[in-house]
C-alpha cells in the first residue's frame, strides 16, 4: 500500500502473511533460509519501491506487520529508509545486517511472547533500532494469538509474558 500525505511524505505499508497464499509461505521460507531477496514477492516489492521513488520521491517510512515487517526492515535497511514494524518476522539476514547510512531509524513494536520477532533482542545493540515491547492481551494465551496485529490495536487487560515470568523465576533462584 502506497500512502501519499498532503505534506509530501510518501510511505509504503506491507501486510503480514496470509496462510492460504502460497506466495506468502514461499517468502516466509525464504526468510528462514536467508534467501528472502530471491523470492518473487521481494523482487516485486523491490520494483515497487523503485517505481514509487521515481514517481514520488524516496519514501519517508516503510511500515509492516509480520512478513510485511520483514519487508519494511529489509528494504529500509538496504536503502536508508526509516521503518516501523509490528511483530516482524525476523530472519538471520536482518539480525546481522546493518543500515548502510546508519541514519535511518527502525522502530520495532513486539509482544513479549511473539515467536516471529523473538530474535529482536539481538538488534537492541544496533544504535538505530528502537525496540518497544508490550504484553499480550490477557485472553491471548497461545503463541499464534500473541503474534496477532490486534495486540497493538485492541484495548483489553494485559498479562505478563511467560518469557518474563521464566526469567524472573531464574533470577529469584540465582
Phi, psi and omega in degrees: 000125178260125182248125180247120180269156177297337181275007179088357179287143179238130178229149174238132178244136181243136181275168177275180182295136167254115188298340178274000182259108181302326179295322176295317180294324176296319178294319176299318178296322177298321177298313180300324182272358182073024183236026185302324181296345180265356181280153180304321181296319181288323176295321178294316179295326177295319176295319178299315180300319178296317180293319179297316180298319180293322185277316188244351188100168183297134178301146177274341181200145171245136186232144177193163177235133175058243176304318178295328175294323176296315179300315180301312180294317181303308182283327178295315180291325179288333187244006179067035180252133179296150183226156168227125181227153181238120183042056182292143176281107186259127173251178184298328181300317181285325183292331185246007179264168179229156176284124185298329180267333182072005183262334180287148176254146182234103181265122183244121173257131180215152171276149185297338182256011184286124180286326186289328182253015184306321183286000183297341176303330178289335181277347182300333180285345179285128187295335183261012176257134173238112183256126179240124181251141176233152176286148175288166177297149180305322184271003179254095190255348179256161185300326180294317179294325178293341180273342187298145179299331181300341177299340181256350185240343181258147177261129173189177179295144179253158178232149174298145180285151178300322180300317179294319179297319179297314178298319180297320180290325177293317179296321181295329181276342187272000000 
